[in-house]
């Protein structure tokens, strides 16, 4: 029920909670408060709830998210002579200045013309911000005075007490609180929208990380091994996902094809067992109606997919076998040509779709299985559009105009896909968002915006590729998907747009394909 959190000032942090022993300069601690706040921060972090830390609050943010705290600056800080950090003057007056990092969130909020004058009441401070935060302001002596998210999230901590300046009518610090209330309102709007619409991720490779044993338990617990589990789906507001049986391209002998088919069946069975072991919280879905039913029941929905038509080898009858198993789409190829078509990373063996591939597309149309052209070469793409009598999907592809990678879709491909009624699902694989890497949620939003501009918002969606190398700062796992909605709201996408992007477009194609 929380939309935002202020972490206020107060006593010292018990060093035992961070694995350290107390130094003589440590002051009074309240272990009960420390334990409660550390848990609160970590839980709020997983739920993407905006947080503003004040004085002790900045230290608690760092401690909870992998950073380190000085127990006592006077005895532990040796980098340079200290300015006075515990002022003996009224709290509503500034006592020293801090330098704000150019280009930081804090700079955008406060817009200082130079050093920012602050008050100061502390003898503890952040030593290291940790991997989740970055320094955005320092005192003249080098002591860290402010930190913010290193992952484009709504996290900010300041070492001073901004609330005190209002005591003498100084409103200079109000932008910090306006930032928090704006972020909290945006967060609440996004969560409310997720409750009203159905959210579907069209491509996840989580079964790649399954092992022999209890994969139901893996899905039921918060696990560092996978990016998608029940906890993360709930926290990110994700109702449904299509988990795929992924097959790397191998030899194309009868024996290798038989092994590939068996591997696909094994992975599909593991997904089914994972869901059956969590029947109270999740269910298998085959149709859009199943997805909506499961949402009404308060359960997460899992659909089955196959990534790489290598699973059917050169046996057309296997298409029906997998459709009967509940597979809703099959990606025709992966990183290599197969018997169906040429890959975007292949050798152009067939010059597009093979004769067998044309039969496969026709059989998928007949049986109500969606044709997925992610990973396909351009000629294969256009051949499949020509052959298919039903709309086609690209379950996890991004825009080549923004990242010139052969796996991404050109504007011409996207326009042709839209004309045929299909959809393309933006993906969060770093190498498909920005050449050379370093992509983030900002790049993901830029790709989605470009695809919507080219195709129309009625033809775009989201296919994260989580657990298959998908995930970038800001949308690093399923728990962070609410951040994408928040960004899209900032980009002036409406709730009607978000309903389409988050699933209606993909489900429209699914209905068309599944309707006899």
Phi, psi and omega in degrees: 000356181275136176258338180193158185225132169255125175260113191272175177288179181157204186285183183286158177274132176296116185296338180297333179289346179246012176081019181244163175261151183290142173261161184302332183279000180294137178262197184294143180233159174232093185303325181297316178295317180303310183298317181295317183289321178299317178292317180301313182298315182294320179293317179295323178299316179294332181266001177066025181286130179301140180223138172238120179258134181241124177054255175306327183300321178294323180292322179292322176302311181297314182297320183287333188249025171098009178266191180227153184234137169288128174288329182203111182301318186302324183258345186246338183270119185234007185291326180196165176300138185278144162281169181282118183259003179228085190292145176249065180204167182305142185295338185279001179248146177286150181239341174201182182242162174230151177260122184268134183293127178299139179082001182278164172302317181300321178295318180296326181286310189270334181047054181288144177280345179192210176304144183264125180278128184226162170267177189201118182220071182201153170236353170256160180198167177289125175274310178225135182286338183086178188287339185270344185236162174223152180289135177231359173200145178222150173286166178303334179275359179096352179296136181292126182247346178201145175226156177216171183297139173269006187231026177062035179253170183272069180230130180208136177226137178234144184279340181271182180249087184294336183290342186280337186294334182293343181298336176245024176079011180273112182265014185297336181264357181300329178305329178297317182283327175295322177302312182296316182292325176295316180294320180295320178295319178295318178298314181297318180298317180296316180296320179297320178296318179297330177289331184271332184253171174259128182251127184231128170260117190277356179204113174226139183255026184308322180300342175302335185260004176292149176231163175299125182136210189269083177286341174297320178292322177302318182285332185279331182262157169291118187236135174283350182282333182230155180269351181231116171215177184300320180297312183293322177299316180295316183293324180273357181071034180262118182277325191212150176217151171257110178265133188251149167273103184270136179232115174295146181290127179235200180297156184245048175265162176305320182292318180293323178296320179296320177295321179295317178298316179296322179295318178298315179298320180296315181294320178297320178295322179295321177297315180300319180292322178300315181290316181300326179285354178228039187300336178290335188244346186210161177209155175282143179233144177243339186225163174303323178299323176298320180299313180292323179298314181295324177297316178299327180280355181077024180244151176281147182251137177237128173250161182255138174221166174235129176254103178110112176296358170308336180298332180263356179055240178236031184244105184298330182296338181290338175300314179293323178303312183286328177295321178295333177286348179105009179294125184268334174211159174228125173285123190298328181208177173230221184275069180159145178295145173231195183287348183268315187196174175273141179269158173297339179247024184256198185251008179068037187300318187261351188070032181123229178278132177283170176300320176295321179299323177296322176295320180298314179299316179298320180291321177296319175301314183296323187268351179084030176254129181291140175272123180250124184254010170300140183082347183282148173293163183299316181294321176299318180302307184289328175297316182294321176299323181288321186280322188291138175266358179236156177302155186241154179240155165241101194289338179202086181218152178237192191261124181291334179298332180260338178212105189283075179241138183299343178282342182274163184267135173286164177298324178298316177299316182295319179295320178294320178297317180295319180299329181273000178089008184276183179224150173237131186254115180298140183241159188251024175286126187307315183292343177262355179260323182210126178297134182086355177086188181085018180286164180210185177303331179296321177291320179300317179294320179297318178296316181296318178299316180297316181297321178293322179295321183282316189261337193096145184296345180285359187229021180233158179199198188230123174225094197294328191065025175303143181069005171235036182085000174284154179121121179226165180308129182103324173223065187271340176202181186297332180294341185261005182294334176300332179296326178295315177300318180298318178294319181293326174297319177297331179274008175072025167287136182276171175299323178298320177297314182296324177300318178292310184298319186279002175164327185299321180297313181294319181290331175299314178295319180300316179298317180297320181289322184278345180282123182300000000 
